[in-house]
Amino acid sequence: MNARHVARWAVCLALVGCRDKKPKTEIGPPEVSVVTLQAEAVNLSTELPGRTSPYAISDVRPQISGIILQRLFTEGANVKKGQPLYQIDPALYQASFDQYKAQLAYAQANILTTKLQAERYAYLVKINGVSKQDLDTANAAYGQAVALVEEDKAALETARINLDYTRIVSPISGRVGTSSFTQGALVSNAQTNALTTVQTLDPIYVDITQSTAELLKLRQALAEGKLTKDGAALSGIKLQLEDGRNYPLEGKLELTDVTVDQTTGSVTLRAIFPNPDNILLPGLYVRATVPEGTNPSGLLVPEQGVTRDQKGQSVVMIVDGGGKAQSQNIETTTLIGDKWLVVAGLKAGDRVIVAGLQKAKPGTEVKIVPDVSSARSPPPDRGAPADKSAGP
């Protein structure tokens, strides 16, 4: 083997030795991002099921008997209070009214005759022109004439009312339903079936059901000062419709039922909502968001920072004063937006890990960065051309 071959073998051995050497990579503490908790006033609300019911409802029935001549409304239209709905044949009631009107005129004429006769007898009895018996008879006749006038006035007023009842009007303002009777139908004041129904839909009621357990818990929190409540809590109720849309107008609480439903163990909260466009119809199922009060010192933890252990207990990872990750059991109550309201297990100033949880192990040191996700380079856009200036 000559000197040239020896040199080549030396170079090859050097290259092999370089390939076997691997660079050492130093692994630092895992990077996490945290949220430092601060006490703040938190407005609490609860979502409850409910159904709409009309603000007022009236079954329209006839007050007299007769034949319907006309239906004076369009089914499903909005009507005003006092607007005519049906016309019953008024012929018989008009004749009765005219009869009592004539009787009253006769009675009024008769009262004048008896009055003059009583006055004349009163003068004649003084000069012994008539007996006192005749005067008493004349005064009695005058009294009967006066009573007859009053009786005929009452009869005439009754006939006028019955004549007015031939035109059936809407007792309330609202939307009128379908008509159960048509032109030519015989109706009676003793019938049980309504001619139609009118419902006031603007405003409209929403009857909300709440369990007694939730109600008692809310009252206890208010009594202990954990929640504060003012007049504003009675308003600001929001609705979600069956199709998931939010109703654009807010309502206010009218009353709370004082009786517990024994079958469901719940009470009814009645709210009132404006309904100018008649979006809410009677019997509609809705979800109501009802304000409960304000927690003056609430702690909110982002939802992504809360996990659950095998027992279903809520758990968060916090960074202690030594920069190490620690597991902490907490108690939550309500999800407000994308944050949980914590009532036990944490305090103001605690640093809760919200990103990098998969890397943080209890008892290990971690490195806090503003945002772990932003520290990494985003994946390349497959639709964009590659940057040829970069290396392979």
WOCOR-V639735 format. One record per backbone hydrogen bond with DSSP energy under -1.0 kcal/mol. NH is the residue of the N-H (numbers start at 1). CO is the residue of the C=O. E is the energy in kcal/mol with one decimal. If there is no record, write none. Layout:
nh | co | e
NH | CO | E
NH | CO | E
This chain:
nh | co | e
6 | 2 | -1.7
7 | 3 | -2.0
8 | 4 | -1.9
9 | 5 | -2.2
10 | 6 | -1.9
11 | 7 | -2.1
12 | 8 | -2.3
13 | 9 | -2.4
14 | 10 | -1.8
15 | 11 | -2.2
16 | 12 | -2.5
17 | 13 | -2.1
18 | 14 | -1.8
19 | 15 | -1.9
20 | 16 | -1.7
32 | 367 | -2.9
33 | 355 | -1.8
35 | 352 | -2.3
37 | 350 | -2.6
40 | 298 | -2.0
42 | 295 | -2.8
44 | 293 | -3.0
46 | 290 | -2.1
48 | 288 | -3.1
50 | 286 | -2.0
51 | 207 | -1.9
52 | 284 | -1.8
53 | 205 | -2.4
55 | 200 | -2.0
58 | 198 | -2.5
60 | 196 | -2.8
66 | 187 | -2.2
68 | 185 | -2.5
69 | 87 | -3.4
70 | 87 | -1.4
72 | 85 | -3.3
76 | 176 | -1.4
77 | 74 | -2.1
79 | 174 | -3.4
82 | 170 | -3.1
83 | 80 | -2.1
85 | 168 | -4.0
86 | 168 | -1.6
87 | 70 | -2.2
88 | 166 | -4.3
89 | 67 | -2.9
94 | 90 | -2.7
95 | 91 | -2.1
96 | 92 | -2.1
97 | 93 | -1.9
98 | 94 | -2.3
99 | 95 | -2.2
100 | 96 | -2.2
101 | 97 | -1.9
102 | 98 | -2.0
103 | 99 | -2.2
104 | 100 | -2.0
105 | 101 | -1.7
106 | 102 | -2.2
107 | 103 | -2.5
108 | 104 | -2.4
109 | 105 | -1.8
110 | 106 | -2.3
111 | 107 | -1.8
112 | 108 | -1.0
113 | 109 | -1.3
114 | 110 | -2.3
115 | 111 | -1.8
116 | 112 | -2.1
117 | 113 | -2.0
118 | 114 | -2.2
119 | 115 | -2.0
120 | 116 | -2.2
121 | 117 | -2.5
122 | 118 | -1.7
123 | 119 | -1.3
124 | 120 | -2.3
125 | 121 | -2.3
129 | 124 | -3.6
135 | 131 | -1.5
136 | 132 | -2.2
137 | 133 | -2.1
138 | 134 | -2.1
139 | 135 | -2.5
140 | 136 | -2.2
141 | 137 | -2.1
142 | 138 | -2.0
143 | 139 | -2.2
144 | 140 | -2.4
145 | 141 | -1.9
146 | 142 | -2.0
147 | 143 | -2.3
148 | 144 | -2.3
149 | 145 | -1.7
150 | 146 | -1.8
151 | 147 | -2.3
152 | 148 | -2.5
153 | 149 | -2.2
154 | 150 | -2.1
155 | 151 | -2.2
156 | 152 | -2.4
157 | 153 | -2.3
158 | 154 | -2.2
159 | 155 | -2.2
160 | 156 | -2.2
161 | 157 | -2.4
162 | 158 | -2.4
163 | 159 | -2.0
164 | 160 | -2.3
165 | 161 | -2.0
167 | 164 | -1.7
168 | 86 | -1.9
170 | 83 | -2.2
174 | 79 | -2.3
175 | 199 | -3.1
176 | 77 | -2.7
177 | 197 | -2.6
180 | 195 | -3.3
184 | 68 | -3.2
185 | 182 | -1.8
187 | 66 | -2.9
191 | 188 | -1.2
195 | 60 | -3.3
198 | 58 | -2.6
199 | 175 | -2.3
200 | 56 | -3.1
204 | 273 | -2.4
205 | 53 | -2.2
206 | 271 | -2.7
207 | 51 | -3.0
208 | 269 | -3.8
209 | 49 | -2.0
210 | 267 | -2.5
212 | 265 | -2.1
215 | 211 | -2.0
216 | 212 | -2.8
217 | 213 | -2.1
218 | 214 | -2.3
219 | 215 | -2.3
220 | 216 | -2.2
221 | 217 | -2.1
222 | 218 | -2.1
223 | 219 | -2.2
224 | 220 | -2.2
226 | 221 | -1.6
227 | 221 | -1.4
228 | 294 | -2.1
233 | 230 | -1.5
234 | 231 | -1.4
235 | 232 | -1.4
237 | 251 | -2.2
238 | 289 | -1.8
240 | 287 | -2.3
241 | 245 | -3.3
244 | 241 | -1.9
247 | 239 | -2.3
251 | 237 | -2.4
252 | 272 | -1.8
253 | 234 | -3.9
254 | 270 | -3.5
255 | 270 | -1.4
257 | 268 | -3.2
261 | 266 | -2.9
265 | 261 | -2.9
267 | 210 | -2.8
269 | 208 | -4.0
270 | 255 | -2.6
271 | 206 | -2.6
272 | 252 | -2.5
273 | 204 | -2.7
278 | 275 | -1.4
283 | 52 | -2.5
284 | 281 | -1.7
286 | 50 | -2.6
287 | 240 | -2.2
288 | 48 | -3.4
289 | 238 | -2.9
290 | 46 | -3.0
292 | 44 | -2.9
293 | 44 | -1.3
294 | 228 | -2.4
295 | 42 | -3.2
298 | 40 | -2.8
301 | 340 | -2.5
303 | 338 | -2.9
305 | 302 | -1.7
306 | 303 | -1.6
307 | 315 | -2.9
309 | 313 | -2.1
312 | 309 | -1.8
315 | 307 | -3.0
316 | 328 | -2.5
318 | 326 | -2.9
319 | 351 | -2.2
320 | 324 | -2.7
323 | 320 | -1.8
325 | 364 | -2.8
326 | 318 | -2.8
328 | 316 | -2.8
330 | 314 | -2.4
331 | 344 | -2.5
333 | 341 | -2.0
336 | 339 | -3.1
339 | 336 | -1.5
340 | 301 | -3.2
341 | 334 | -2.5
342 | 299 | -2.8
343 | 331 | -2.9
344 | 331 | -1.2
349 | 37 | -2.6
350 | 347 | -1.8
352 | 35 | -2.6
353 | 317 | -3.4
354 | 33 | -2.5
355 | 33 | -1.4
359 | 356 | -1.1
360 | 356 | -1.5
363 | 325 | -3.9
364 | 361 | -2.4
366 | 323 | -2.5
367 | 30 | -3.2
369 | 32 | -3.0
375 | 371 | -1.2
384 | 381 | -1.5
390 | 387 | -1.2
